[in-house]
Amino acid sequence: EGAGGKVALPKHAIMGIAWQGYFTDTEGNTFGIHQPDKNAK
């Protein structure tokens, strides 16, 4: 956020599968990240 982007949907767990979050960059593009983690709760 310090560089101008925004959090569209904060990091959250997909139980037992992964962590996921969505963000918006300075040009208005929304993108997501997905981090596999069997221990996500």
N, C-alpha and C positions, 0 to 999 in steps of 0.2 A: 504494500500500500504506500510505502514511502516513495516509491518510484512512479506512482500515479495509477497503478492498477487497483482493482477492487476484488474483494471476496464476494462471489455470487452465492456460494453455498459452502459454508465452512467444512473443514475436514470432518468426516464422520465414518463410523465403522459399518461395513457390510459384514455382519457377524460371521466369524469363522472363515472369512474369505479375504478381505482386503480393507484398506483405508481408501477413501475417495473424497475429492473436493473439487469445486468448480470456481473459476476465477474469470475476471474480465480485464483485458489489457487496456492500455491507454488509447487504442484505436477502436474500442468497443467490441472486440472479438472475445467470445466466451470459449473457454477451453477447460478440460478436466484433467485431473491427475489420478492415477490408480496405482496403489502400492500393495501388491499381494502380501498378506500376512494371515496365516491360519489362526493366529491368536487374537485377531481384532475383535474387540468387544464394545 
